[in-house]
């Protein structure tokens, strides 16, 4: 019995060592950064973003047609995130070699030079042409309102029904309460939020939208 016990322990140790040896090595950080660059410059990122906005556009048109066919028309609205959804921060992130901190990125945003993500701008223009209200709900702070509004307009987003920015004293660990609360406020104004679109799952969680669309963002994560 004692010999069996020792054999069991020996076998267990061999298994642990084997698993430890078989564990894949940690990927080199520079290799990961190069993959991010290749993902963008190859056109794959743009292709995947466009595919999501094409789906959102088709859904918007379906909802508009259904609304027009009813005798009780609703005030339709869409909610769009800003960073990595409507505007791109890629040039700033690449300039910092994907190593800048949050404060540095915010300072870059204040310059108001972020370019429009083209499929997002096309989606915005479609919504405007269909008389669907557009609301921007961003994780940027209220102190950035003037720079954000100026950047949106310069990028082609000329008008909107509402621009929600995070309170300067917001201290929750997740943006979900703030973003879902903003959509709640929009519904309270009498709108039917037919869809919300963003690059983070936290942009979409919390309800108060009929459908959610997520565009890819491999660059950062916001809970």
C-alpha positions as MATLAB code, in Angstrom:
seq = 'XXXXXXXXXXXXXXXXXXXXXXXXXXXXXXXXXXXXXXXXXXXXXXXXXXXXXXXXXXXXXXXXXXXXXXXXXXXXXXXXXXXXXXXXXXXXXXXXXXXXXXXXXXXXXXXXXXXXXXXXXXXXXXXXXXXXXXXXXXXXXXXXXXXXXXXXXXXXXXXXXXXXXXXXXXXXXXXXXXXXXXXXXXXXXXXXXXXXXXXXXXXXXXXXXXXXXXXXXXXXXXX';
ca = [
       0.000    0.000    0.000;
       2.859    2.342    0.913;
       4.563    1.599   -2.405;
       1.356    2.413   -4.307;
       1.093    5.693   -2.455;
       4.655    6.619   -3.447;
       3.960    5.663   -7.038;
       0.858    7.868   -7.031;
       2.800   10.852   -5.650;
       5.598   10.319   -8.167;
       3.118   10.141  -11.035;
       1.406   13.298   -9.824;
       4.722   15.158   -9.674;
       5.599   14.004  -13.180;
       2.220   15.255  -14.422;
       2.699   18.665  -12.775;
       6.217   19.023  -14.236;
       4.973   17.934  -17.660;
       2.176   20.485  -17.624;
       4.575   23.193  -16.514;
       6.966   22.347  -19.344;
       4.130   22.184  -21.883;
       2.814   25.629  -20.907;
       3.210   27.941  -23.909;
       5.758   30.733  -23.481;
       4.624   34.302  -22.878;
       4.438   36.197  -26.180;
       6.996   38.941  -26.604;
       5.459   42.409  -26.205;
       7.127   43.794  -29.331;
       5.664   40.895  -31.315;
       2.177   41.734  -30.025;
       2.618   45.403  -30.954;
       3.699   44.428  -34.454;
       0.590   42.263  -34.806;
      -1.530   45.289  -33.865;
       0.197   47.363  -36.534;
      -0.235   44.633  -39.137;
      -3.899   44.216  -38.224;
      -4.450   47.898  -38.976;
      -2.182   48.432  -41.980;
      -3.298   45.227  -43.718;
      -6.826   46.569  -43.994;
      -8.281   43.726  -41.913;
      -9.323   46.053  -39.081;
     -11.099   48.419  -41.489;
     -12.807   45.465  -43.181;
     -14.152   44.097  -39.889;
     -15.325   47.515  -38.711;
     -17.108   48.117  -42.017;
     -18.862   44.745  -41.745;
     -20.341   45.672  -38.367;
     -21.535   49.055  -39.590;
     -23.058   47.427  -42.685;
     -25.100   45.182  -40.394;
     -26.110   48.158  -38.258;
     -27.130   50.118  -41.358;
     -29.276   47.269  -42.652;
     -30.960   46.970  -39.273;
     -31.558   50.731  -39.136;
     -33.221   50.677  -42.553;
     -35.428   47.768  -41.501;
     -36.539   49.616  -38.380;
     -37.205   52.830  -40.278;
     -39.325   50.992  -42.850;
     -41.275   49.190  -40.129;
     -41.832   52.454  -38.292;
     -43.110   54.186  -41.406;
     -45.546   51.342  -42.065;
     -47.213   51.672  -38.686;
     -49.948   54.094  -37.763;
     -48.244   54.922  -34.494;
     -44.828   56.231  -35.509;
     -42.081   56.362  -32.892;
     -39.191   58.780  -32.540;
     -36.258   56.574  -33.440;
     -32.739   57.104  -32.140;
     -29.310   55.500  -32.303;
     -26.506   55.777  -29.761;
     -22.888   55.888  -30.898;
     -19.727   55.708  -28.850;
     -16.921   58.039  -29.946;
     -13.376   56.708  -29.494;
     -12.589   53.740  -31.755;
     -16.216   53.807  -32.900;
     -16.822   57.222  -34.461;
     -13.316   58.709  -34.187;
      -9.971   56.928  -34.400;
      -7.159   57.380  -31.875;
      -4.902   54.982  -33.775;
      -2.336   57.595  -34.838;
      -1.820   58.707  -31.225;
      -1.552   55.125  -29.973;
       0.912   54.191  -32.713;
       2.967   57.306  -32.011;
       3.323   56.180  -28.386;
       4.148   52.646  -29.603;
       0.968   51.475  -27.822;
       2.574   52.360  -24.525;
       1.116   55.726  -23.589;
      -0.910   56.014  -20.405;
      -4.497   57.210  -20.102;
      -3.555   60.815  -19.305;
      -1.344   61.052  -22.386;
      -4.125   59.720  -24.587;
      -6.592   62.210  -23.111;
      -4.180   65.053  -23.807;
      -3.988   63.906  -27.428;
      -7.792   63.830  -27.614;
      -7.895   67.442  -26.427;
      -6.025   68.430  -29.576;
      -9.225   67.600  -31.483;
      -7.472   66.043  -34.468;
      -8.875   62.498  -34.431;
     -10.137   61.397  -37.830;
     -13.547   59.922  -38.564;
     -13.873   56.170  -38.920;
     -15.362   56.168  -42.413;
     -18.017   53.437  -42.018;
     -19.171   55.147  -38.822;
     -19.506   58.474  -40.610;
     -21.477   56.808  -43.401;
     -23.761   55.209  -40.812;
     -24.251   58.580  -39.109;
     -25.140   60.178  -42.439;
     -27.628   57.394  -43.164;
     -29.323   57.934  -39.806;
     -29.519   61.668  -40.463;
     -31.034   61.091  -43.903;
     -33.688   58.811  -42.390;
     -34.575   61.345  -39.691;
     -33.228   59.065  -36.953;
     -31.858   61.001  -33.989;
     -28.153   60.463  -33.258;
     -26.829   60.602  -29.708;
     -23.163   60.297  -28.816;
     -22.406   58.685  -25.453;
     -18.693   58.735  -24.698;
     -16.414   57.754  -21.844;
     -14.609   61.065  -22.217;
     -14.987   63.430  -19.280;
     -17.272   66.458  -19.218;
     -14.193   68.717  -19.087;
     -13.456   67.575  -22.655;
     -16.816   68.676  -24.096;
     -15.615   71.655  -26.148;
     -12.685   69.772  -27.699;
     -14.850   66.713  -28.376;
     -17.634   68.688  -30.050;
     -15.108   70.568  -32.176;
     -13.417   67.334  -33.243;
     -16.715   65.635  -34.120;
     -17.772   68.540  -36.305;
     -14.382   68.786  -38.008;
     -14.537   65.049  -38.765;
     -17.942   65.386  -40.447;
     -20.401   64.765  -37.619;
     -21.988   68.149  -38.000;
     -25.062   67.882  -35.772;
     -26.513   65.575  -33.147;
     -29.430   65.399  -30.765;
     -27.293   64.855  -27.686;
     -23.685   64.500  -26.529;
     -23.249   62.692  -23.204;
     -19.874   62.884  -21.449;
     -18.842   61.202  -18.210;
     -19.056   63.419  -15.103;
     -15.647   64.689  -14.017;
     -16.112   63.100  -10.585;
     -17.216   59.708  -11.909;
     -15.503   57.069   -9.768;
     -17.290   53.788  -10.473;
     -15.158   50.845  -11.551;
     -17.207   50.399  -14.742;
     -18.742   52.788  -17.265;
     -21.799   50.544  -17.670;
     -23.951   52.446  -15.113;
     -23.115   55.768  -16.764;
     -23.641   54.612  -20.347;
     -26.822   52.635  -19.712;
     -28.071   55.568  -17.629;
     -27.514   57.894  -20.581;
     -29.572   55.618  -22.829;
     -32.255   55.554  -20.158;
     -32.347   59.345  -20.231;
     -32.701   59.286  -24.012;
     -35.650   56.911  -23.770;
     -37.147   59.153  -21.086;
     -37.152   61.941  -23.682;
     -39.548   59.855  -25.755;
     -37.124   58.146  -28.123;
     -36.997   54.479  -29.054;
     -33.284   53.638  -29.014;
     -33.242   51.089  -31.803;
     -29.525   50.335  -31.496;
     -26.335   51.216  -29.702;
     -22.897   50.713  -31.212;
     -19.465   50.791  -29.602;
     -16.028   49.182  -29.411;
     -16.285   47.938  -25.794;
     -18.784   45.519  -24.279;
     -19.246   48.111  -21.552;
     -20.576   50.467  -24.252;
     -23.426   48.039  -24.871;
     -24.386   46.464  -21.562;
     -27.144   47.650  -19.255;
     -30.164   47.687  -21.535;
     -32.160   50.611  -22.942;
     -31.440   49.721  -26.572;
     -33.234   47.271  -28.841;
     -30.043   45.898  -30.398;
     -26.292   46.093  -29.764;
     -23.445   46.174  -32.283;
     -19.782   45.855  -31.297;
     -16.902   46.916  -33.508;
     -13.449   45.389  -32.874;
     -10.898   47.115  -30.659;
      -7.705   45.159  -29.929;
      -5.915   48.214  -28.547;
      -7.380   48.683  -25.071;
     -10.103   47.487  -22.719;
     -12.566   49.536  -20.663;
     -14.674   47.704  -18.031;
];
